[in-house]
Structure formats: structure tokens, C-alpha cells
Amino acid sequence: MASFVIEGGHRLCGEIHPQGAKNEVLQIICATLLTAEEVTVNNIPDILDVNNLIQLLRDMGVTVAKKGIDSYSFKAENVDLAYLESDEFLKKCSSLRGSVMLIGPMVARFGKALISKPGGDKIGRRRLDTHFVGIQNLGADFRYDEGRGIYEITADKLQGSYMLLDEASVTGTANIVMAAVLAKGTTTIYNAACEPYLQQLCRLLNRMGAKISGIASNLLTIEGVEELHGSQHTVLPDMIEVGSFIGMAAMTKSEITIKNVSYENLGIIPESFRRLGIKLEQRGDDIYVPAQETYQIESFIDGSIMTIADATWPGLTPDLLSVMLVVATQAKGSVLIHQKMFESRLFFVDKLIDMGAQIILCDPHRAVVIGHNHSFKLRGSRLTSPDIRAGIALLIAAMSAEGTSTISNIEQIDRGYQNIEGRLNAIGARITRI
């Protein structure tokens, strides 16, 4: 198990480039199974979750070729359907949450999919009902094998259907869309997720020959086609990384430029950081964050305490609330952080309290942060990364702290952030991997 040793208190200065979006590329890679022709994907991040999914496709018989530093081609011409019933395949699925998005493409193209309960972050309940009910609405049969702990999904031929999702699940919508593009007839999905990741997936599928309308809205209409063909796709910059770098600059009083952020796809993220008092400027497609000695949290118009809460797109992504909570610990003022979607994501705040932060954990979903206004620094500490997003938040806290911190279980950070210590050390951080 690897660890980071962080020497806190160093200011950053320079330019940093965000990686390709993890949440998008997992969907895109699964979508390559929908055709026997070659699909080339660019701007793929070199991170653990993505590399594991690429290897899983290789094991399934997909021909994968590395075309460049961050480009791969995928050709699912000879998928080994027998391998999908093996214990090895099912074990790999159980350690990779993105594997759940194999269901839609496999059932649509081959009429069958097997999957074990997928893994991922331990951040509370992450139910699969939306995935399963949506694909059942298209005519698939689900059977749970309690002895092996696996789901078996079969369908002779999927049939288009109207459905109103009970939650705007990003991965659930992606799974249903990938199944529906090869179904017979028309599928209508209301309360669909409409994040940029989903928009990108739908645009790729349309380039492959699908007929999807309503992209960027929560009402998608899909006319099924007989088959899809090859195409090319470039993954967006990772909005979560962009937000992480904004928070990192504020916490360490640093001046940085975040390059090529695809600003139009960041939604409410820049404005949410401005609510915490952080100055940032859009310069073309870059974000410039000036060095700030202090930043003050806004209050609502009636003077009540600011609340930062996650919401479905175009609301604030829940993946950034851990970062915003840490950033608030050094702001002037107080803020209520309300994590609505996952009930265990705030449990890392005890580590921040040990470092000297003033935080009241109200319940599993809400925490009040009373900012220090940089009047005193957090203290270096021994920390453990519980999940990807809490891991990067703890790294930000350690970079701003007085003294040296050690973060263990950094494999969680590696799942979502490419060579993070190398890129941060290049602009002034002091992070050592041991």
C-alpha cells in the first residue's frame, strides 16, 4: 500500500492541465462494445479505474491498441462470451464500479450480460435499481444468482419503451441509452441525466449511427437502429479536477492558470467557488486563479448562512463537495455543506477536525464549517484516503497545513487522478510517494 508524504505550506505557481474526464471515459469505453468496427478514443486519463476497465475489455476479447500517449482504439469484433461467465471476469467486475455500464451494450448487441455487484467508493448506498428497471422496461429479464452473487440479464430482442426514471442517475441513464440505441422502435427517457458526460456519450453514439434527440435535456428520444459503426471521440477535460485545482490554489494562497478547461461545460462550478469568496477569471478557455491572502464566504440576500449543496445537472456535482468543504475551513465566514446524494461522503471530516478545522458534523448529510480566515493553519497529520474525492480533499488540506502530513491508501486517489504528485510538484508542491 502506497502513501503520500506532504510538506505543507508551499505556494504553487504556474500552469496545470486537467486530465480527461474519468466519469465520461468509463461510459465511452463501454460504448465501444456496441459495434464490431473500430472506435478511437482520445484524451484518456492514465488512472487506475480506466486502466482496469481497458484491461477488462482486453480480457473479453476486444482488440485494444494504444495509438498515442492518451489515445486508444477499441475493436469489439470477437467478444468472448464464454469468458463473461467465468469467476475471473465476475471478480474483476466486483472491484470496478464502471463495469456496471457493460450491461446495456452487452444485452443490446449480444442478448446477454452477466455482472457481479460492482465495487467503487465506499460512500454509502449506490443502488442499481435505475439501471435494472430501465433495461427491464426495454424487455430484458433479470435473474439474481444468490449462490454466486451475480446478476444475469437476457433478452431475445429489446423493444423501445417510454420510461420516467425515479432518479436522474448518470450511469443509469448511460446504461439505458446504450441499450436503447439497438432496440426496436422508439425509447423515451424522461428525468434523464443530462451532465456533459452524458451529452458526450450521446454525441458519440450519434456519430456511430444512433438516432438520439433531446441531448443536453432531461428528455431523451431514441429511435432504435439495426447496427452501429466505428467512429472517433475526444474526452472532455475533467471538471472535478478543474474544481480541485481551483480549491487548491485558494487554500495554498497560490497563483495558477488551469489550461484548456472547456469552460462552457463547467456549469455552475466556477460560480460555486466564487460564493466561497474565491476570485477566478476566464481567459479564453483557461481559468486564472490569482493569489489571495483571504477569501470571504458570501451570505444569502436575507443575511442567512450560505448553503452549498449538490444537485443533479446543471446543479453542483456531488464530487466537488469534499473539496469545497476543505476550502471553506480557511475562508472568512461560515457555510453549511449539504451532501444530499451520498450519506457517507462527509465522514472524513473527523480527519480535518484533528488537523484543527472547525467543523460541526450535523448528520451524515450536513456539516457546518466555520472558517479560520487563514488566522491559523491546519496542522500536519497522519491521514487515510477513504475514497477518491475525500482523498484529493485531504491532499489539499495537507498542502496548506503547517508541518508534514502522511496520507495512506492513496490507491483511492490514483483511481481518479493521473500522476497527481508529479503534476503538482512541477508547480511548487512538495509531495513524495512512498
C-alpha positions as a printed NumPy array, in Angstrom:
array([[  0.   ,   0.   ,   0.   ],
       [  1.45 ,   3.374,  -1.039],
       [  1.376,   6.694,   0.827],
       [  1.976,  10.366,   0.153],
       [  4.234,  12.41 ,   2.404],
       [  3.32 ,  16.081,   2.021],
       [  5.369,  19.016,   3.241],
       [  2.755,  21.691,   3.763],
       [  2.9  ,  25.454,   3.425],
       [  4.358,  25.765,  -0.094],
       [  2.713,  28.073,  -2.608],
       [  2.069,  26.89 ,  -6.142],
       [  2.793,  28.924,  -9.252],
       [  2.398,  28.153, -12.936],
       [  0.156,  26.308, -15.357],
       [ -1.539,  22.957, -14.952],
       [ -3.55 ,  20.9  , -17.457],
       [ -6.589,  18.878, -16.342],
       [ -6.744,  15.231, -17.417],
       [ -9.533,  13.671, -19.438],
       [-12.814,  13.228, -17.556],
       [-12.89 ,   9.937, -15.648],
       [-16.683,   9.776, -15.424],
       [-17.037,  10.316, -19.165],
       [-14.368,   7.932, -20.389],
       [-15.77 ,   4.957, -18.436],
       [-19.053,   5.349, -20.353],
       [-17.306,   5.857, -23.686],
       [-15.139,   2.741, -23.327],
       [-18.209,   0.612, -22.545],
       [-19.962,   2.059, -25.615],
       [-17.243,   0.65 , -27.897],
       [-18.846,  -2.785, -27.338],
       [-21.879,  -1.684, -29.373],
       [-20.097,  -2.177, -32.712],
       [-17.714,  -4.653, -34.335],
       [-15.918,  -1.747, -36.003],
       [-13.017,   0.257, -34.59 ],
       [-13.669,   3.168, -32.234],
       [-10.773,   5.505, -31.383],
       [-10.876,   7.481, -28.128],
       [ -8.56 ,  10.416, -27.364],
       [ -7.634,  12.206, -24.124],
       [ -7.964,   9.06 , -21.992],
       [ -6.544,   9.63 , -18.486],
       [ -3.909,   7.203, -17.2  ],
       [ -5.711,   6.325, -13.97 ],
       [ -6.446,   3.079, -12.171],
       [-10.21 ,   2.799, -12.806],
       [ -9.805,   3.49 , -16.521],
       [ -6.797,   1.178, -16.951],
       [ -8.659,  -1.62 , -15.178],
       [-11.675,  -1.216, -17.477],
       [ -9.45 ,  -1.222, -20.589],
       [ -7.783,  -4.426, -19.369],
       [-11.203,  -5.957, -18.689],
       [-12.183,  -5.318, -22.323],
       [ -8.929,  -6.925, -23.487],
       [ -9.756,  -9.978, -21.381],
       [-13.199, -10.072, -23.018],
       [-11.576, -10.391, -26.437],
       [-11.739,  -6.745, -27.543],
       [ -8.728,  -5.726, -29.649],
       [ -7.219,  -2.712, -27.888],
       [ -4.348,  -0.732, -29.407],
       [ -2.552,   2.27 , -27.944],
       [ -2.423,   4.929, -30.674],
       [ -0.657,   7.691, -28.726],
       [  0.109,   8.972, -25.238],
       [ -3.588,   9.226, -24.372],
       [ -5.294,   7.613, -27.386],
       [ -6.601,   4.047, -27.742],
       [ -8.56 ,   2.183, -30.38 ],
       [-11.117,  -0.498, -29.492],
       [-12.462,  -3.166, -31.843],
       [-15.061,  -5.474, -30.302],
       [-15.215,  -7.83 , -33.275],
       [-14.611, -11.11 , -31.43 ],
       [-16.001, -10.798, -27.914],
       [-15.502, -13.985, -25.876],
       [-18.987, -14.528, -24.456],
       [-17.866, -17.628, -22.562],
       [-15.356, -15.526, -20.593],
       [-18.238, -13.429, -19.261],
       [-19.414, -16.418, -17.221],
       [-16.025, -17.036, -15.645],
       [-15.275, -16.339, -11.989],
       [-12.276, -14.258, -13.091],
       [-14.475, -11.835, -15.081],
       [-17.033, -11.555, -12.305],
       [-14.351, -10.929,  -9.685],
       [-12.877,  -8.094, -11.764],
       [-16.337,  -6.551, -12.164],
       [-16.849,  -6.593,  -8.408],
       [-13.81 ,  -4.338,  -7.89 ],
       [-14.699,  -1.808, -10.604],
       [-17.867,   0.284, -10.412],
       [-17.693,   1.313, -14.066],
       [-18.259,  -2.319, -15.044],
       [-21.994,  -1.903, -14.423],
       [-22.172,   0.061, -17.702],
       [-21.241,  -3.092, -19.619],
       [-24.813,  -4.35 , -19.14 ],
       [-26.533,  -2.053, -21.66 ],
       [-24.115,  -2.628, -24.57 ],
       [-23.837,  -6.387, -23.949],
       [-27.582,  -7.01 , -23.744],
       [-28.255,  -4.772, -26.757],
       [-25.686,  -6.413, -29.017],
       [-25.384,  -9.978, -27.727],
       [-28.66 , -10.519, -25.87 ],
       [-26.951, -11.465, -22.613],
       [-24.879,  -9.965, -19.807],
       [-23.567, -11.248, -16.5  ],
       [-22.245,  -8.979, -13.807],
       [-21.407,  -9.172, -10.144],
       [-22.27 ,  -6.373,  -7.763],
       [-19.806,  -3.639,  -8.793],
       [-17.321,  -2.031,  -6.42 ],
       [-16.025,   1.54 ,  -6.205],
       [-16.023,   4.171,  -3.484],
       [-17.426,   3.32 ,  -0.069],
       [-19.617,   6.4  ,   0.168],
       [-22.939,   4.884,   1.158],
       [-25.699,   3.2  ,  -0.795],
       [-25.348,   3.414,  -4.566],
       [-28.314,   1.449,  -5.783],
       [-28.622,  -0.099,  -9.226],
       [-32.425,  -0.001,  -9.496],
       [-32.403,   2.698, -12.2  ],
       [-30.088,   0.596, -14.377],
       [-32.06 ,  -2.59 , -13.939],
       [-35.607,  -1.207, -14.13 ],
       [-34.742,   0.847, -17.221],
       [-33.3  ,  -2.105, -19.105],
       [-36.198,  -4.295, -17.923],
       [-38.536,  -1.708, -19.471],
       [-36.815,  -2.463, -22.781],
       [-37.752,  -6.136, -22.435],
       [-34.76 ,  -7.702, -20.667],
       [-35.131, -10.374, -17.991],
       [-33.086, -10.12 , -14.783],
       [-32.198, -13.061, -12.592],
       [-30.11 , -12.877,  -9.425],
       [-27.992, -15.924,  -8.597],
       [-27.712, -15.704,  -4.829],
       [-25.171, -18.526,  -4.657],
       [-22.642, -16.78 ,  -6.921],
       [-23.776, -13.24 ,  -6.076],
       [-24.261, -12.321,  -9.744],
       [-26.93 , -10.783, -11.963],
       [-27.808, -12.497, -15.245],
       [-29.586, -10.34 , -17.814],
       [-31.029, -11.798, -21.021],
       [-33.135, -10.512, -23.902],
       [-34.086, -12.005, -27.271],
       [-34.722,  -8.548, -28.711],
       [-35.03 ,  -5.25 , -26.878],
       [-38.131,  -3.171, -27.588],
       [-38.331,   0.62 , -27.286],
       [-40.399,   1.949, -24.405],
       [-41.43 ,   5.103, -22.53 ],
       [-39.905,   5.425, -19.079],
       [-39.813,   8.025, -16.312],
       [-36.707,   7.46 , -14.192],
       [-37.142,   7.711, -10.437],
       [-33.684,   9.326, -10.187],
       [-31.561,  11.165, -12.754],
       [-28.713,   8.67 , -12.425],
       [-25.796,   9.429, -14.766],
       [-24.567,   5.854, -15.103],
       [-28.139,   4.541, -15.081],
       [-29.127,   6.853, -17.943],
       [-25.951,   5.917, -19.836],
       [-26.72 ,   2.201, -19.48 ],
       [-30.308,   2.614, -20.69 ],
       [-29.26 ,   4.819, -23.628],
       [-26.631,   2.29 , -24.748],
       [-29.227,  -0.486, -24.613],
       [-31.923,   1.558, -26.366],
       [-29.874,   2.563, -29.423],
       [-30.126,  -1.02 , -30.777],
       [-33.67 ,  -1.695, -29.52 ],
       [-36.57 ,  -1.959, -31.946],
       [-38.764,   1.133, -32.075],
       [-38.63 ,   4.361, -30.086],
       [-37.467,   4.807, -26.489],
       [-38.33 ,   7.91 , -24.49 ],
       [-36.405,   8.579, -21.262],
       [-37.813,  11.316, -19.001],
       [-35.87 ,  12.615, -15.989],
       [-32.726,  11.502, -17.804],
       [-29.381,  12.736, -16.523],
       [-28.025,  15.494, -18.768],
       [-24.461,  16.015, -17.491],
       [-21.799,  16.847, -20.099],
       [-20.592,  13.218, -19.752],
       [-23.99 ,  12.009, -20.952],
       [-24.085,  14.595, -23.73 ],
       [-20.691,  13.388, -24.931],
       [-21.832,   9.759, -24.91 ],
       [-24.957,  10.592, -26.931],
       [-22.959,  12.579, -29.486],
       [-20.533,   9.695, -29.946],
       [-23.407,   7.243, -30.387],
       [-24.989,   9.529, -32.998],
       [-21.692,   9.643, -34.892],
       [-21.736,   5.843, -34.767],
       [-25.166,   5.833, -36.425],
       [-27.598,   6.089, -33.49 ],
       [-30.608,   8.424, -33.588],
       [-30.77 ,  10.279, -30.271],
       [-32.558,  13.62 , -29.892],
       [-33.014,  15.872, -26.872],
       [-29.289,  15.841, -25.995],
       [-28.485,  18.22 , -23.079],
       [-32.072,  17.987, -21.8  ],
       [-33.716,  15.593, -19.353],
       [-35.99 ,  14.195, -22.066],
       [-34.197,  11.89 , -24.492],
       [-35.815,  10.256, -27.516],
       [-34.002,   7.324, -29.125],
       [-35.029,   5.68 , -32.393],
       [-33.501,   2.23 , -32.487],
       [-31.23 ,   1.241, -35.378],
       [-30.049,  -2.155, -36.621],
       [-26.338,  -1.605, -36.066],
       [-23.675,   0.955, -35.24 ],
       [-20.321,   1.591, -36.921],
       [-16.907,   2.894, -35.893],
       [-16.051,   6.484, -35.03 ],
       [-13.67 ,   8.753, -33.13 ],
       [-14.15 ,  10.619, -29.866],
       [-12.222,  13.075, -27.71 ],
       [-12.931,  13.102, -23.968],
       [-13.641,  16.419, -22.225],
       [-11.289,  17.792, -19.542],
       [-12.225,  16.546, -16.071],
       [-14.437,  19.164, -14.399],
       [-13.776,  17.605, -10.981],
       [-10.045,  18.096, -11.435],
       [-10.595,  21.678, -12.568],
       [-12.587,  22.357,  -9.396],
       [ -9.953,  20.595,  -7.281],
       [ -7.232,  22.861,  -8.693],
       [ -9.315,  26.   ,  -8.016],
       [ -9.719,  24.946,  -4.38 ],
       [ -6.061,  24.003,  -4.109],
       [ -4.975,  27.448,  -5.301],
       [ -7.208,  29.188,  -2.745],
       [ -6.089,  27.018,   0.177],
       [ -2.381,  27.5  ,  -0.565],
       [ -2.695,  31.237,  -1.492],
       [ -1.336,  30.375,  -4.932],
       [ -1.476,  31.926,  -8.383],
       [ -2.149,  29.3  , -11.039],
       [ -3.614,  29.01 , -14.526],
       [ -5.695,  25.94 , -15.325],
       [ -5.368,  25.333, -19.063],
       [ -7.985,  24.215, -21.605],
       [-10.823,  23.585, -19.163],
       [-13.747,  23.512, -21.668],
       [-15.309,  26.375, -19.702],
       [-18.732,  26.027, -21.324],
       [-19.031,  22.523, -19.83 ],
       [-18.18 ,  23.53 , -16.239],
       [-21.728,  24.662, -15.475],
       [-22.165,  26.177, -12.021],
       [-18.728,  25.127, -10.727],
       [-16.903,  28.478, -11.167],
       [-19.796,  30.403,  -9.59 ],
       [-19.925,  27.978,  -6.643],
       [-16.281,  28.722,  -5.818],
       [-16.972,  32.454,  -6.18 ],
       [-19.645,  32.017,  -3.48 ],
       [-16.843,  30.932,  -1.167],
       [-15.086,  34.216,  -1.973],
       [-12.528,  32.796,  -4.404],
       [-11.551,  35.049,  -7.292],
       [-11.107,  33.449, -10.681],
       [-11.088,  34.722, -14.243],
       [-11.968,  33.081, -17.522],
       [ -9.199,  33.773, -20.026],
       [-10.204,  32.203, -23.303],
       [-10.644,  28.545, -22.389],
       [ -8.342,  28.834, -19.353],
       [ -9.099,  29.713, -15.734],
       [ -6.727,  32.099, -13.94 ],
       [ -6.792,  31.984, -10.135],
       [ -4.867,  34.89 ,  -8.53 ],
       [ -3.072,  34.536,  -5.204],
       [ -5.429,  35.533,  -2.38 ],
       [ -4.417,  36.168,   1.217],
       [ -8.037,  35.823,   2.284],
       [-11.432,  34.921,   0.826],
       [-14.838,  35.594,   2.368],
       [-17.892,  33.35 ,   2.087],
       [-20.965,  35.136,   0.784],
       [-24.253,  35.08 ,   2.657],
       [-27.697,  34.875,   1.119],
       [-29.556,  38.121,   0.342],
       [-31.543,  37.87 ,   3.598],
       [-28.307,  37.508,   5.577],
       [-28.719,  33.81 ,   6.345],
       [-25.777,  31.406,   6.262],
       [-24.615,  30.27 ,   2.836],
       [-25.539,  26.709,   1.897],
       [-23.565,  24.774,  -0.707],
       [-25.489,  21.678,  -1.805],
       [-25.165,  19.119,  -4.575],
       [-27.875,  18.67 ,  -7.18 ],
       [-28.489,  16.956, -10.483],
       [-27.026,  18.779, -13.5  ],
       [-26.989,  21.696, -14.103],
       [-26.679,  21.86 , -10.326],
       [-23.4  ,  21.331,  -8.477],
       [-21.828,  17.893,  -8.854],
       [-21.56 ,  15.956,  -5.56 ],
       [-17.99 ,  15.002,  -6.483],
       [-16.782,  18.513,  -5.577],
       [-18.424,  18.946,  -2.177],
       [-15.495,  17.317,  -0.33 ],
       [-13.127,  19.83 ,  -1.932],
       [-15.398,  22.785,  -1.192],
       [-15.73 ,  21.707,   2.432],
       [-11.937,  21.716,   2.854],
       [-11.601,  25.077,   1.1  ],
       [-14.189,  26.573,   3.476],
       [-12.048,  25.725,   6.514],
       [ -9.69 ,  28.619,   5.651],
       [-12.335,  31.087,   4.43 ],
       [-13.736,  34.024,   6.37 ],
       [-17.263,  33.167,   7.458],
       [-19.369,  30.034,   7.793],
       [-21.107,  27.704,   5.364],
       [-23.419,  24.714,   5.525],
       [-22.262,  21.891,   3.25 ],
       [-25.227,  19.676,   2.339],
       [-24.299,  16.381,   0.641],
       [-27.702,  15.081,  -0.443],
       [-26.82 ,  12.104,  -2.616],
       [-24.391,  10.008,  -0.553],
       [-24.69 ,   9.543,   3.178],
       [-21.07 ,   8.593,   3.941],
       [-19.12 ,  11.18 ,   1.992],
       [-18.776,  13.612,   4.905],
       [-17.343,  11.107,   7.348],
       [-13.789,  12.181,   6.504],
       [-14.324,  15.462,   8.384],
       [-13.035,  13.899,  11.606],
       [ -9.599,  13.908,   9.975],
       [ -9.927,  17.631,   9.276],
       [-11.062,  18.304,  12.849],
       [ -7.912,  16.514,  14.064],
       [ -5.929,  18.92 ,  11.857],
       [ -7.551,  21.889,  13.607],
       [-10.529,  22.644,  11.366],
       [-13.723,  23.905,  12.991],
       [-16.477,  21.707,  11.614],
       [-19.756,  20.548,  13.14 ],
       [-20.996,  17.309,  11.567],
       [-24.767,  17.68 ,  11.937],
       [-25.689,  14.305,  10.427],
       [-24.442,  12.01 ,   7.632],
       [-25.501,  14.58 ,   5.028],
       [-24.719,  18.001,   6.54 ],
       [-21.734,  19.765,   8.044],
       [-21.269,  23.366,   9.186],
       [-17.795,  24.77 ,   8.521],
       [-16.56 ,  27.775,  10.5  ],
       [-13.69 ,  29.277,   8.527],
       [-10.33 ,  30.181,  10.082],
       [ -9.753,  33.08 ,   7.634],
       [ -6.124,  31.868,   7.452],
       [ -5.687,  33.159,  11.036],
       [ -4.006,  29.848,  11.813],
       [ -3.08 ,  26.932,   9.635],
       [ -4.238,  23.36 ,   9.773],
       [ -1.757,  21.006,  11.437],
       [  0.081,  18.244,   9.606],
       [ -1.32 ,  14.818,  10.451],
       [ -1.457,  11.121,   9.576],
       [ -4.433,  10.592,   7.29 ],
       [ -6.121,   7.833,   5.29 ],
       [ -7.938,   8.325,   1.991],
       [-11.423,   6.729,   2.26 ],
       [-12.489,   7.455,  -1.331],
       [-11.32 ,   9.316,  -4.442],
       [-12.851,  12.71 ,  -3.683],
       [-12.144,  12.739,   0.054],
       [ -8.596,  11.685,  -0.864],
       [ -7.969,  14.755,  -3.012],
       [ -9.634,  16.959,  -0.383],
       [ -7.261,  15.618,   2.278],
       [ -4.333,  16.19 ,  -0.074],
       [ -5.393,  19.835,  -0.452],
       [ -5.674,  20.165,   3.334],
       [ -2.2  ,  18.666,   3.802],
       [ -0.679,  21.012,   1.187],
       [ -1.983,  24.019,   3.105],
       [ -1.124,  22.652,   6.571],
       [  1.766,  23.552,   8.826],
       [  4.251,  20.694,   9.03 ],
       [  4.313,  17.311,   7.349],
       [  1.357,  15.03 ,   6.67 ],
       [  1.166,  11.421,   5.548],
       [ -1.814,  10.113,   3.559],
       [ -2.115,   6.343,   3.261],
       [ -4.364,   4.281,   0.967],
       [ -3.567,   6.662,  -1.909],
       [ -4.623,   3.964,  -4.361],
       [ -8.031,   5.604,  -3.903],
       [ -6.601,   8.888,  -5.234],
       [ -4.836,   7.045,  -8.078],
       [ -8.223,   5.693,  -9.186],
       [ -9.251,   9.189, -10.246],
       [ -6.176,  11.437, -10.582],
       [ -3.35 ,  10.882, -13.052],
       [  0.212,  11.334, -11.734],
       [ -1.157,  13.909,  -9.327],
       [  2.047,  14.326,  -7.315],
       [  4.157,  14.774, -10.446],
       [  1.928,  17.459, -11.872],
       [  1.613,  19.338,  -8.57 ],
       [  5.321,  19.104,  -7.745],
       [  6.021,  20.695, -11.143],
       [  4.289,  23.89 ,  -9.946],
       [  5.744,  24.013,  -6.441],
       [  4.177,  21.33 ,  -4.243],
       [  6.305,  19.009,  -2.063],
       [  4.699,  15.578,  -2.313],
       [  6.633,  12.307,  -2.093],
       [  5.192,   8.88 ,  -2.873],
       [  6.469,   6.072,  -0.641]])
